[in-house]
C-alpha cells in the first residue's frame, strides 16, 4: 500500500465502486437534491431564504 494511503484517515477512504452503485440507484429528484446540497452557493441561498421566511419576509406570489 502506498505510504500516502497509510496516512489517510479511514473516513477519507471511499470505495468508488460502491459510491458509483449508490449514485446509479438515486432517483432524478434525489440526484438533484444531492447536487443542490453539494453546491455551496445554492445551499447558502436556500438557508438565507428559510431565514427570511422565518422572519416573515415574504414576497406575495402575485409579485413574483
C-alpha positions in Angstrom: 0.0 0.0 0.0 1.4 3.4 -0.9 2.7 5.5 2.0 0.1 8.2 1.5 -2.8 5.8 1.9 -1.4 4.7 5.3 -1.5 8.3 6.5 -5.1 9.0 5.3 -7.9 9.0 7.8 -10.2 6.0 7.4 -13.1 8.4 6.7 -11.3 9.7 3.6 -11.0 6.3 2.0 -14.0 5.7 -0.3 -14.9 2.6 -2.2 -15.6 4.2 -5.6 -17.4 1.2 -6.9 -19.8 1.3 -4.0 -20.3 5.1 -4.5 -21.0 4.6 -8.2 -23.5 1.9 -7.4 -25.3 4.2 -4.8 -25.4 7.1 -7.2 -26.9 5.0 -10.0 -29.7 4.0 -7.6 -30.8 7.5 -6.9 -34.0 8.8 -8.4 -33.7 12.0 -10.5 -35.2 14.0 -7.6 -32.7 12.5 -5.1 -29.8 13.3 -7.5 -30.9 16.8 -7.9 -31.2 17.2 -4.2 -27.7 15.9 -3.7 -26.4 18.3 -6.4 -28.0 21.3 -4.6 -26.7 20.2 -1.2 -23.2 20.0 -2.6 -23.4 23.4 -4.3 -22.3 25.9 -1.6 -23.9 28.9 -3.3 -27.3 27.1 -3.8 -27.3 25.9 -0.2 -26.5 29.4 1.0 -29.4 30.9 -0.9 -31.8 28.3 0.5 -30.5 28.9 4.0 -31.0 32.7 3.6 -34.5 32.2 2.1 -35.5 30.0 5.0 -34.2 32.6 7.5 -36.1 35.4 5.7 -39.3 33.2 5.7 -38.9 32.6 9.4 -38.6 36.4 9.9 -41.8 37.0 8.0 -40.1 38.5 4.9 -42.1 37.0 2.1 -43.0 38.1 -1.4 -46.6 37.5 -2.4 -46.9 35.1 -5.4 -48.6 37.8 -7.5 -45.4 40.0 -7.1 -43.0 37.4 -8.5 
